[in-house]
Amino acid sequence: MQYITHYQSPVGGILLAADETGLTGLWFDGQKYYADCLDPEHEEKDTPVLAQTKEWLTVYFSGREPFFSPPVHMLGTPFQLSVWKILQKIPYGKTVTYGEIAKQKGLSRISAQAVGGAVGHNKISVIIPCHRVVGTSGSLTGYAGGIEKKVKLLTLEKADMRTFFIPKKGTAL
């Protein structure tokens, strides 16, 4: 059984979902792939996992790095799970490129697109920090929550934004 609750962040509403194991989803209202793994049978209820996640978000949106993590229950393909584990290791306020993740996985440069697909389907946004992944050229591309939110999250974390840019056109906007 999945349980849901809502959280109002400084960058918009967030839907949280969890099961008995841990957090299964964190989506910004209206984002791409919104609630794509939510069971049709779910209940609105504040569980301990969801309460801990709200506490984590409150610390995070206050501009501080949370010193704890709520339990997560990642649901995806083996490839997605392996990419999401790499995302969890990206330090607060730092960024990596899709190509660097592909390289960590021992994949070719062309496979950066496959990595991008897995990053884009991350169901636990912010806590599994897909917003910290950027294009090799410094392009702030490919955030399911929207480029504006990606910029706000990286700015909140005091990431060095001097070399980044928002692409004018493309499929990843």
N, CA, C and O atoms as a DFTB+ gen file, in Angstrom:
692 C
 N C O
     1  1       0.839      -1.182       0.000
     2  2       0.000       0.000       0.000
     3  2       0.882       1.243       0.000
     4  3       1.873       1.312       0.727
     5  1       0.516       2.218      -0.817
     6  2       1.217       3.491      -0.824
     7  2       0.373       4.540      -0.102
     8  3      -0.858       4.511      -0.100
     9  1       1.109       5.463       0.507
    10  2       0.493       6.570       1.222
    11  2       1.028       7.857       0.619
    12  3       2.180       7.916       0.190
    13  1       0.196       8.883       0.585
    14  2       0.627      10.159       0.017
    15  2       0.367      11.297       0.989
    16  3      -0.465      11.198       1.891
    17  1       1.095      12.367       0.781
    18  2       0.866      13.621       1.474
    19  2       1.410      14.728       0.581
    20  3       2.090      14.470      -0.412
    21  1       1.100      15.952       0.950
    22  2       1.533      17.103       0.159
    23  2       2.432      17.990       0.998
    24  3       2.312      18.050       2.222
    25  1       3.336      18.678       0.316
    26  2       4.263      19.602       0.976
    27  2       4.333      20.856       0.118
    28  3       4.488      20.771      -1.100
    29  1       4.218      22.019       0.749
    30  2       4.335      23.274       0.012
    31  2       5.748      23.811       0.200
    32  3       6.138      24.199       1.301
    33  1       6.511      23.828      -0.897
    34  2       7.898      24.305      -0.853
    35  2       7.967      25.725      -1.413
    36  3       7.011      26.197      -2.027
    37  1       9.086      26.400      -1.204
    38  2       9.261      27.738      -1.792
    39  2       9.278      27.735      -3.328
    40  3       9.130      28.789      -3.947
    41  1       9.454      26.571      -3.938
    42  2       9.462      26.499      -5.404
    43  2       8.230      25.795      -5.967
    44  3       8.183      25.485      -7.157
    45  1       7.236      25.541      -5.120
    46  2       5.988      24.946      -5.586
    47  2       5.553      23.757      -4.763
    48  3       6.283      23.267      -3.901
    49  1       4.335      23.300      -5.051
    50  2       3.767      22.158      -4.353
    51  2       4.474      20.875      -4.711
    52  3       4.958      20.704      -5.829
    53  1       4.528      19.975      -3.747
    54  2       5.194      18.684      -3.919
    55  2       4.260      17.584      -3.439
    56  3       3.634      17.704      -2.386
    57  1       4.171      16.515      -4.216
    58  2       3.453      15.311      -3.812
    59  2       4.488      14.299      -3.343
    60  3       5.458      14.021      -4.049
    61  1       4.281      13.753      -2.158
    62  2       5.156      12.717      -1.600
    63  2       4.385      11.404      -1.556
    64  3       3.193      11.391      -1.250
    65  1       5.062      10.303      -1.862
    66  2       4.468       8.971      -1.774
    67  2       5.445       8.040      -1.074
    68  3       6.658       8.150      -1.247
    69  1       4.902       7.125      -0.283
    70  2       5.743       6.152       0.428
    71  2       4.967       4.863       0.609
    72  3       3.737       4.837       0.587
    73  1       5.730       3.796       0.790
    74  2       5.129       2.525       1.195
    75  2       5.727       2.158       2.545
    76  3       6.332       3.003       3.204
    77  1       5.567       0.922       2.958
    78  2       6.068       0.493       4.265
    79  2       7.595       0.501       4.333
    80  3       8.164       0.559       5.423
    81  1       8.267       0.442       3.173
    82  2       9.729       0.385       3.119
    83  2      10.369       1.764       3.148
    84  3      11.373       1.966       3.830
    85  1       9.802       2.708       2.418
    86  2      10.395       4.041       2.346
    87  2       9.699       4.923       1.334
    88  3       8.642       4.578       0.806
    89  1      10.301       6.059       1.073
    90  2       9.777       7.032       0.119
    91  2       9.845       6.449      -1.286
    92  3      10.896       5.964      -1.704
    93  1       8.740       6.490      -2.014
    94  2       8.699       5.956      -3.374
    95  2       8.560       7.047      -4.433
    96  3       8.803       6.802      -5.614
    97  1       8.170       8.251      -4.011
    98  2       7.999       9.321      -4.979
    99  2       8.048      10.693      -4.344
   100  3       7.575      10.900      -3.226
   101  1       8.631      11.629      -5.081
   102  2       8.637      13.038      -4.704
   103  2       8.570      13.811      -6.019
   104  3       9.550      13.875      -6.761
   105  1       7.408      14.395      -6.301
   106  2       7.187      15.076      -7.567
   107  2       6.700      16.501      -7.331
   108  3       5.860      16.747      -6.465
   109  1       7.236      17.436      -8.111
   110  2       6.698      18.792      -8.116
   111  2       5.373      18.766      -8.866
   112  3       5.238      18.068      -9.870
   113  1       4.399      19.523      -8.382
   114  2       3.109      19.597      -9.061
   115  2       3.307      19.938     -10.529
   116  3       3.990      20.905     -10.866
   117  1       2.705      19.137     -11.397
   118  2       2.734      19.393     -12.824
   119  2       3.989      18.972     -13.560
   120  3       4.099      19.210     -14.762
   121  1       4.935      18.355     -12.879
   122  2       6.180      17.978     -13.558
   123  2       5.948      16.821     -14.512
   124  3       4.943      16.114     -14.433
   125  1       6.898      16.646     -15.409
   126  2       6.887      15.520     -16.335
   127  2       6.949      14.226     -15.514
   128  3       7.662      14.156     -14.513
   129  1       6.212      13.220     -15.936
   130  2       6.134      11.906     -15.264
   131  2       5.539      12.012     -13.862
   132  3       5.834      11.183     -13.000
   133  1       4.709      13.018     -13.628
   134  2       4.096      13.242     -12.314
   135  2       3.384      11.981     -11.829
   136  3       2.527      11.435     -12.523
   137  1       3.744      11.535     -10.652
   138  2       3.107      10.393      -9.968
   139  2       3.041       9.142     -10.839
   140  3       2.082       8.374     -10.750
   141  1       4.046       8.934     -11.674
   142  2       3.998       7.817     -12.612
   143  2       4.119       6.446     -11.976
   144  3       3.830       5.444     -12.630
   145  1       4.534       6.370     -10.730
   146  2       4.611       5.051     -10.074
   147  2       3.634       4.954      -8.902
   148  3       3.746       4.059      -8.065
   149  1       2.687       5.870      -8.850
   150  2       1.722       5.867      -7.746
   151  2       0.679       4.781      -7.970
   152  3       0.052       4.712      -9.028
   153  1       0.504       3.941      -6.968
   154  2      -0.513       2.898      -7.050
   155  2      -1.893       3.534      -7.185
   156  3      -2.181       4.537      -6.532
   157  1      -2.755       2.951      -8.035
   158  2      -4.126       3.478      -8.123
   159  2      -4.821       3.418      -6.750
   160  3      -5.642       4.272      -6.415
   161  1      -4.476       2.410      -5.987
   162  2      -5.007       2.266      -4.619
   163  2      -3.989       2.865      -3.659
   164  3      -2.995       2.216      -3.332
   165  1      -4.216       4.074      -3.212
   166  2      -3.323       4.714      -2.239
   167  2      -4.176       5.494      -1.249
   168  3      -5.362       5.735      -1.476
   169  1      -3.557       5.876      -0.166
   170  2      -4.294       6.546       0.900
   171  2      -3.538       7.805       1.321
   172  3      -2.313       7.794       1.444
   173  1      -4.275       8.880       1.538
   174  2      -3.647      10.116       2.030
   175  2      -3.513       9.970       3.547
   176  3      -4.502       9.914       4.278
   177  1      -2.258       9.910       3.992
   178  2      -1.977       9.668       5.411
   179  2      -0.535      10.042       5.701
   180  3       0.366       9.674       4.946
   181  1      -0.307      10.767       6.783
   182  2       1.063      11.106       7.177
   183  2       1.663       9.924       7.935
   184  3       1.311       9.665       9.086
   185  1       2.567       9.218       7.279
   186  2       3.253       8.099       7.915
   187  2       4.572       8.619       8.491
   188  3       4.959       9.749       8.193
   189  1       5.268       7.829       9.302
   190  2       6.577       8.262       9.806
   191  2       7.568       8.602       8.679
   192  3       8.314       9.574       8.795
   193  1       7.583       7.824       7.606
   194  2       8.489       8.102       6.483
   195  2       8.133       9.448       5.850
   196  3       9.022      10.246       5.551
   197  1       6.855       9.701       5.646
   198  2       6.439      10.957       5.027
   199  2       6.705      12.143       5.960
   200  3       7.077      13.220       5.494
   201  1       6.521      11.961       7.258
   202  2       6.827      13.024       8.218
   203  2       8.327      13.326       8.215
   204  3       8.725      14.490       8.256
   205  1       9.149      12.294       8.167
   206  2      10.603      12.484       8.127
   207  2      11.015      13.175       6.830
   208  3      11.924      14.006       6.831
   209  1      10.354      12.837       5.727
   210  2      10.655      13.478       4.443
   211  2      10.294      14.961       4.496
   212  3      11.046      15.797       3.996
   213  1       9.161      15.292       5.090
   214  2       8.777      16.709       5.233
   215  2       9.806      17.459       6.086
   216  3      10.145      18.605       5.790
   217  1      10.290      16.819       7.124
   218  2      11.317      17.434       7.964
   219  2      12.595      17.669       7.151
   220  3      13.211      18.730       7.258
   221  1      12.991      16.688       6.345
   222  2      14.166      16.814       5.481
   223  2      13.987      17.992       4.531
   224  3      14.895      18.807       4.370
   225  1      12.811      18.084       3.901
   226  2      12.535      19.169       2.959
   227  2      12.573      20.534       3.646
   228  3      13.058      21.505       3.065
   229  1      12.074      20.614       4.853
   230  2      12.100      21.879       5.595
   231  2      13.532      22.329       5.843
   232  3      13.853      23.507       5.684
   233  1      14.391      21.394       6.234
   234  2      15.813      21.722       6.428
   235  2      16.420      22.136       5.090
   236  3      17.096      23.161       5.010
   237  1      16.187      21.359       4.054
   238  2      16.752      21.624       2.731
   239  2      16.333      23.003       2.215
   240  3      17.180      23.785       1.783
   241  1      15.051      23.300       2.256
   242  2      14.569      24.572       1.712
   243  2      14.900      25.763       2.606
   244  3      14.652      26.908       2.225
   245  1      15.455      25.509       3.785
   246  2      15.951      26.608       4.611
   247  2      17.372      27.012       4.174
   248  3      17.948      27.960       4.707
   249  1      17.922      26.273       3.195
   250  2      19.254      26.591       2.678
   251  2      20.371      25.838       3.370
   252  3      21.545      26.173       3.214
   253  1      20.009      24.824       4.131
   254  2      21.025      24.020       4.824
   255  2      21.018      22.600       4.259
   256  3      19.989      22.101       3.804
   257  1      22.179      21.967       4.298
   258  2      22.262      20.565       3.876
   259  2      21.703      19.688       4.989
   260  3      22.200      19.734       6.114
   261  1      20.670      18.882       4.695
   262  2      20.141      17.982       5.727
   263  2      21.209      16.980       6.179
   264  3      21.986      16.479       5.367
   265  1      21.235      16.702       7.455
   266  2      22.231      15.800       8.034
   267  2      21.710      14.370       8.127
   268  3      22.392      13.498       8.666
   269  1      20.534      14.126       7.619
   270  2      19.925      12.791       7.647
   271  2      19.195      12.593       6.324
   272  3      18.963      13.549       5.585
   273  1      18.839      11.361       6.033
   274  2      18.056      11.056       4.828
   275  2      16.880      10.178       5.206
   276  3      17.034       9.232       5.979
   277  1      15.719      10.476       4.677
   278  2      14.608       9.562       4.912
   279  2      14.862       8.261       4.156
   280  3      15.565       8.270       3.145
   281  1      14.313       7.159       4.616
   282  2      14.491       5.910       3.871
   283  2      13.803       6.019       2.510
   284  3      12.696       6.548       2.403
   285  1      14.468       5.514       1.479
   286  2      13.882       5.527       0.139
   287  2      13.688       4.098      -0.352
   288  3      14.433       3.188       0.011
   289  1      12.681       3.930      -1.175
   290  2      12.400       2.643      -1.818
   291  2      12.306       2.938      -3.313
   292  3      11.236       3.239      -3.843
   293  1      13.450       2.843      -3.971
   294  2      13.521       3.164      -5.398
   295  2      12.905       2.031      -6.210
   296  3      13.226       0.858      -6.020
   297  1      12.013       2.412      -7.118
   298  2      11.343       1.451      -7.976
   299  2      11.697       1.763      -9.420
   300  3      11.332       2.821      -9.932
   301  1      12.407       0.849     -10.085
   302  2      12.813       1.077     -11.469
   303  2      13.529      -0.134     -12.016
   304  3      13.603      -1.182     -11.374
   305  1      14.055       0.029     -13.220
   306  2      14.814      -1.052     -13.860
   307  2      16.188      -1.160     -13.180
   308  3      16.609      -0.230     -12.493
   309  1      16.875      -2.265     -13.363
   310  2      18.221      -2.374     -12.787
   311  2      19.145      -1.230     -13.250
   312  3      19.928      -0.713     -12.454
   313  1      19.057      -0.835     -14.527
   314  2      19.890       0.257     -15.020
   315  2      19.524       1.571     -14.320
   316  3      20.409       2.299     -13.870
   317  1      18.226       1.875     -14.226
   318  2      17.796       3.093     -13.535
   319  2      18.273       3.094     -12.088
   320  3      18.791       4.101     -11.604
   321  1      18.104       1.989     -11.408
   322  2      18.508       1.913      -9.995
   323  2      20.004       2.179      -9.845
   324  3      20.426       2.848      -8.902
   325  1      20.810       1.651     -10.780
   326  2      22.257       1.863     -10.679
   327  2      22.612       3.333     -10.915
   328  3      23.515       3.859     -10.263
   329  1      21.921       3.995     -11.830
   330  2      22.166       5.420     -12.072
   331  2      21.715       6.233     -10.866
   332  3      22.421       7.150     -10.447
   333  1      20.557       5.917     -10.303
   334  2      20.036       6.672      -9.158
   335  2      20.943       6.529      -7.939
   336  3      21.049       7.454      -7.134
   337  1      21.597       5.379      -7.799
   338  2      22.561       5.217      -6.698
   339  2      23.750       6.167      -6.879
   340  3      24.267       6.717      -5.907
   341  1      24.173       6.351      -8.124
   342  2      25.247       7.322      -8.401
   343  2      24.781       8.737      -8.056
   344  3      25.536       9.514      -7.472
   345  1      23.537       9.070      -8.417
   346  2      23.006      10.401      -8.106
   347  2      23.062      10.679      -6.601
   348  3      23.355      11.800      -6.183
   349  1      22.785       9.673      -5.805
   350  2      22.775       9.845      -4.344
   351  2      24.154      10.221      -3.799
   352  3      24.263      10.740      -2.688
   353  1      25.196       9.963      -4.572
   354  2      26.557      10.250      -4.113
   355  2      27.053      11.642      -4.540
   356  3      28.150      12.047      -4.158
   357  1      26.253      12.374      -5.328
   358  2      26.672      13.714      -5.753
   359  2      26.558      14.639      -4.544
   360  3      25.471      14.776      -3.984
   361  1      27.645      15.272      -4.131
   362  2      27.594      16.124      -2.937
   363  2      26.677      17.333      -3.101
   364  3      26.496      17.855      -4.202
   365  1      26.121      17.750      -2.012
   366  2      25.289      18.954      -1.924
   367  2      26.060      20.130      -2.525
   368  3      27.218      20.364      -2.178
   369  1      25.412      20.864      -3.426
   370  2      26.033      22.045      -4.021
   371  2      27.010      21.765      -5.147
   372  3      27.616      22.698      -5.675
   373  1      27.180      20.504      -5.529
   374  2      28.102      20.126      -6.617
   375  2      27.289      19.595      -7.793
   376  3      26.120      19.241      -7.644
   377  1      27.909      19.546      -8.942
   378  2      27.248      19.004     -10.127
   379  2      28.171      18.007     -10.826
   380  3      29.390      18.026     -10.654
   381  1      27.548      17.138     -11.620
   382  2      28.272      16.217     -12.497
   383  2      27.558      16.233     -13.842
   384  3      26.415      16.679     -13.940
   385  1      28.228      15.751     -14.866
   386  2      27.604      15.690     -16.186
   387  2      27.053      14.286     -16.437
   388  3      27.424      13.312     -15.783
   389  1      26.150      14.234     -17.419
   390  2      25.615      12.937     -17.831
   391  2      26.756      12.035     -18.296
   392  3      26.766      10.837     -18.010
   393  1      27.713      12.615     -19.012
   394  2      28.866      11.850     -19.500
   395  2      29.712      11.299     -18.371
   396  3      30.206      10.175     -18.461
   397  1      29.890      12.077     -17.302
   398  2      30.673      11.587     -16.154
   399  2      29.983      10.398     -15.498
   400  3      30.646       9.461     -15.054
   401  1      28.650      10.432     -15.437
   402  2      27.920       9.287     -14.872
   403  2      28.075       8.077     -15.781
   404  3      28.294       6.965     -15.299
   405  1      27.965       8.283     -17.096
   406  2      28.146       7.173     -18.046
   407  2      29.532       6.569     -17.887
   408  3      29.691       5.349     -17.923
   409  1      30.539       7.429     -17.711
   410  2      31.916       6.958     -17.538
   411  2      32.042       6.118     -16.261
   412  3      32.709       5.083     -16.264
   413  1      31.398       6.565     -15.164
   414  2      31.423       5.793     -13.914
   415  2      30.825       4.408     -14.111
   416  3      31.237       3.444     -13.467
   417  1      29.851       4.322     -15.009
   418  2      29.194       3.046     -15.268
   419  2      29.972       2.226     -16.291
   420  3      29.585       1.103     -16.612
   421  1      31.086       2.794     -16.813
   422  2      31.881       2.081     -17.808
   423  2      31.237       2.082     -19.176
   424  3      31.478       1.185     -19.984
   425  1      30.426       3.079     -19.435
   426  2      29.718       3.165     -20.708
   427  2      30.396       4.172     -21.623
   428  3      31.205       4.988     -21.181
   429  1      30.058       4.102     -22.890
   430  2      30.625       5.043     -23.863
   431  2      29.938       6.400     -23.759
   432  3      28.899       6.543     -23.114
   433  1      30.532       7.374     -24.398
   434  2      29.987       8.731     -24.411
   435  2      28.565       8.744     -24.963
   436  3      27.724       9.509     -24.490
   437  1      28.294       7.914     -25.948
   438  2      26.962       7.840     -26.546
   439  2      25.941       7.404     -25.497
   440  3      24.777       7.802     -25.556
   441  1      26.371       6.597     -24.549
   442  2      25.457       6.120     -23.518
   443  2      25.056       7.202     -22.521
   444  3      24.223       6.956     -21.648
   445  1      25.636       8.394     -22.638
   446  2      25.198       9.507     -21.791
   447  2      23.711       9.765     -22.014
   448  3      23.023      10.222     -21.101
   449  1      23.207       9.479     -23.214
   450  2      21.780       9.636     -23.482
   451  2      20.958       8.631     -22.669
   452  3      19.893       8.973     -22.156
   453  1      21.445       7.410     -22.553
   454  2      20.751       6.409     -21.739
   455  2      20.749       6.845     -20.278
   456  3      19.747       6.698     -19.578
   457  1      21.880       7.382     -19.825
   458  2      21.968       7.908     -18.461
   459  2      20.954       9.034     -18.294
   460  3      20.256       9.102     -17.282
   461  1      20.872       9.920     -19.293
   462  2      19.911      11.014     -19.254
   463  2      18.483      10.520     -19.122
   464  3      17.680      11.114     -18.401
   465  1      18.165       9.444     -19.810
   466  2      16.822       8.862     -19.695
   467  2      16.544       8.365     -18.294
   468  3      15.455       8.574     -17.761
   469  1      17.528       7.703     -17.690
   470  2      17.353       7.209     -16.315
   471  2      17.247       8.365     -15.331
   472  3      16.408       8.338     -14.431
   473  1      18.094       9.383     -15.494
   474  2      18.056      10.550     -14.612
   475  2      16.687      11.222     -14.724
   476  3      16.092      11.595     -13.713
   477  1      16.192      11.373     -15.944
   478  2      14.910      12.027     -16.171
   479  2      13.727      11.293     -15.579
   480  3      12.696      11.906     -15.298
   481  1      13.856       9.988     -15.384
   482  2      12.768       9.195     -14.807
   483  2      12.945       8.944     -13.313
   484  3      12.264       8.090     -12.746
   485  1      13.839       9.669     -12.677
   486  2      14.004       9.576     -11.233
   487  2      12.682       9.938     -10.559
   488  3      12.133      11.013     -10.801
   489  1      12.184       9.063      -9.736
   490  2      10.886       9.264      -9.098
   491  2      10.979      10.005      -7.766
   492  3       9.961      10.427      -7.219
   493  1      12.194      10.165      -7.242
   494  2      12.363      10.781      -5.919
   495  2      13.233      12.030      -6.085
   496  3      14.378      12.089      -5.636
   497  1      12.649      13.006      -6.739
   498  2      13.352      14.252      -7.037
   499  2      13.858      14.912      -5.753
   500  3      13.320      14.671      -4.672
   501  1      14.867      15.722      -5.876
   502  2      15.514      16.505      -4.814
   503  2      16.300      15.612      -3.861
   504  3      17.503      15.815      -3.698
   505  1      15.666      14.637      -3.233
   506  2      16.367      13.754      -2.290
   507  2      17.355      12.865      -3.044
   508  3      18.481      12.666      -2.587
   509  1      16.945      12.335      -4.182
   510  2      17.880      11.709      -5.121
   511  2      18.137      12.821      -6.135
   512  3      17.328      13.036      -7.037
   513  1      19.256      13.525      -5.991
   514  2      19.442      14.850      -6.599
   515  2      19.741      14.879      -8.099
   516  3      20.862      15.175      -8.512
   517  1      18.736      14.574      -8.900
   518  2      18.909      14.626     -10.351
   519  2      19.106      16.062     -10.848
   520  3      19.595      16.273     -11.958
   521  1      18.729      17.039     -10.035
   522  2      18.942      18.443     -10.433
   523  2      20.428      18.802     -10.470
   524  3      20.792      19.843     -11.019
   525  1      21.278      17.976      -9.907
   526  2      22.728      18.234      -9.885
   527  2      23.439      17.696     -11.126
   528  3      24.667      17.742     -11.199
   529  1      22.688      17.189     -12.100
   530  2      23.284      16.661     -13.323
   531  2      23.077      17.687     -14.442
   532  3      21.964      18.154     -14.683
   533  1      24.181      18.023     -15.119
   534  2      24.161      19.045     -16.164
   535  2      24.786      18.498     -17.436
   536  3      25.443      17.456     -17.427
   537  1      24.571      19.213     -18.525
   538  2      25.186      18.842     -19.794
   539  2      26.680      19.152     -19.779
   540  3      27.132      20.012     -19.023
   541  1      27.437      18.459     -20.606
   542  2      28.887      18.628     -20.667
   543  2      29.285      20.072     -20.953
   544  3      30.293      20.553     -20.436
   545  1      28.511      20.753     -21.760
   546  2      28.829      22.129     -22.140
   547  2      28.408      23.143     -21.073
   548  3      28.662      24.338     -21.221
   549  1      27.765      22.670     -19.997
   550  2      27.264      23.572     -18.964
   551  2      25.785      23.865     -19.126
   552  3      25.230      24.711     -18.425
   553  1      25.156      23.169     -20.043
   554  2      23.727      23.357     -20.296
   555  2      22.910      22.792     -19.132
   556  3      23.112      21.655     -18.707
   557  1      21.993      23.602     -18.633
   558  2      21.086      23.159     -17.565
   559  2      19.876      22.498     -18.220
   560  3      18.785      23.068     -18.253
   561  1      20.075      21.337     -18.719
   562  2      19.038      20.660     -19.476
   563  2      18.426      19.524     -18.691
   564  3      19.000      19.050     -17.710
   565  1      17.288      19.100     -19.116
   566  2      16.727      17.835     -18.690
   567  2      16.315      17.683     -17.249
   568  3      16.740      16.728     -16.600
   569  1      15.510      18.575     -16.719
   570  2      14.985      18.384     -15.364
   571  2      13.477      18.259     -15.464
   572  3      12.801      19.189     -15.903
   573  1      12.943      17.108     -15.056
   574  2      11.511      16.851     -15.202
   575  2      10.664      17.882     -14.449
   576  3       9.522      18.139     -14.832
   577  1      11.208      18.468     -13.394
   578  2      10.485      19.495     -12.647
   579  2      10.503      20.850     -13.320
   580  3       9.787      21.760     -12.902
   581  1      11.317      20.998     -14.366
   582  2      11.428      22.261     -15.095
   583  2      12.766      22.929     -14.824
   584  3      13.299      22.866     -13.716
   585  1      13.296      23.570     -15.857
   586  2      14.615      24.212     -15.765
   587  2      14.622      25.282     -14.674
   588  3      15.617      25.432     -13.965
   589  1      13.511      26.036     -14.530
   590  2      13.476      27.100     -13.517
   591  2      13.678      26.523     -12.113
   592  3      14.376      27.114     -11.288
   593  1      13.072      25.383     -11.853
   594  2      13.233      24.744     -10.532
   595  2      14.660      24.241     -10.353
   596  3      15.228      24.340      -9.265
   597  1      15.236      23.702     -11.424
   598  2      16.617      23.230     -11.362
   599  2      17.538      24.380     -10.973
   600  3      18.404      24.225     -10.111
   601  1      17.351      25.530     -11.608
   602  2      18.158      26.717     -11.298
   603  2      17.958      27.120      -9.840
   604  3      18.927      27.424      -9.144
   605  1      16.716      27.124      -9.373
   606  2      16.429      27.526      -7.989
   607  2      17.060      26.559      -6.988
   608  3      17.590      26.987      -5.962
   609  1      17.007      25.259      -7.278
   610  2      17.589      24.265      -6.368
   611  2      19.109      24.398      -6.314
   612  3      19.695      24.374      -5.232
   613  1      19.743      24.538      -7.460
   614  2      21.202      24.692      -7.478
   615  2      21.622      26.003      -6.811
   616  3      22.643      26.052      -6.124
   617  1      20.849      27.047      -7.009
   618  2      21.135      28.336      -6.365
   619  2      20.977      28.214      -4.856
   620  3      21.797      28.739      -4.102
   621  1      19.931      27.526      -4.408
   622  2      19.708      27.299      -2.978
   623  2      20.907      26.581      -2.354
   624  3      21.295      26.873      -1.223
   625  1      21.486      25.642      -3.102
   626  2      22.639      24.876      -2.617
   627  2      23.959      25.635      -2.780
   628  3      25.024      25.129      -2.427
   629  1      23.874      26.852      -3.317
   630  2      25.058      27.696      -3.545
   631  2      26.054      27.033      -4.500
   632  3      27.268      27.171      -4.344
   633  1      25.519      26.309      -5.494
   634  2      26.370      25.732      -6.538
   635  2      26.950      26.872      -7.369
   636  3      26.315      27.913      -7.534
   637  1      28.138      26.674      -7.880
   638  2      28.775      27.673      -8.738
   639  2      28.053      27.665     -10.087
   640  3      28.207      26.735     -10.879
   641  1      27.265      28.710     -10.335
   642  2      26.415      28.772     -11.525
   643  2      27.069      29.540     -12.673
   644  3      26.453      29.697     -13.727
   645  1      28.280      30.014     -12.499
   646  2      28.910      30.899     -13.485
   647  2      29.079      30.265     -14.867
   648  3      29.035      30.980     -15.868
   649  1      29.267      28.971     -14.949
   650  2      29.521      28.341     -16.255
   651  2      28.281      27.681     -16.849
   652  3      28.361      27.067     -17.912
   653  1      27.141      27.798     -16.180
   654  2      25.918      27.150     -16.658
   655  2      25.072      28.105     -17.478
   656  3      25.144      29.323     -17.317
   657  1      24.265      27.528     -18.364
   658  2      23.334      28.342     -19.146
   659  2      22.075      27.532     -19.427
   660  3      22.076      26.301     -19.401
   661  1      21.011      28.264     -19.695
   662  2      19.731      27.637     -20.056
   663  2      19.682      27.593     -21.572
   664  3      19.803      28.634     -22.218
   665  1      19.508      26.406     -22.159
   666  2      19.486      26.326     -23.620
   667  2      18.282      27.091     -24.188
   668  3      17.212      27.132     -23.581
   669  1      18.479      27.682     -25.342
   670  2      17.411      28.454     -26.007
   671  2      16.387      27.550     -26.665
   672  3      15.205      27.889     -26.739
   673  1      16.846      26.383     -27.149
   674  2      15.940      25.439     -27.787
   675  2      16.473      24.028     -27.581
   676  3      17.634      23.831     -27.221
   677  1      15.621      23.070     -27.810
   678  2      16.032      21.680     -27.695
   679  2      14.943      20.844     -27.066
   680  3      13.929      21.363     -26.600
   681  1      15.161      19.557     -27.058
   682  2      14.150      18.637     -26.552
   683  2      14.172      18.505     -25.040
   684  3      13.245      17.944     -24.456
   685  1      15.215      19.011     -24.397
   686  2      15.369      18.802     -22.960
   687  2      14.872      19.991     -22.138
   688  3      15.188      20.095     -20.953
   689  1      14.110      20.876     -22.744
   690  2      13.612      22.042     -21.993
   691  2      12.372      21.711     -21.215
   692  3      11.824      22.575     -20.530
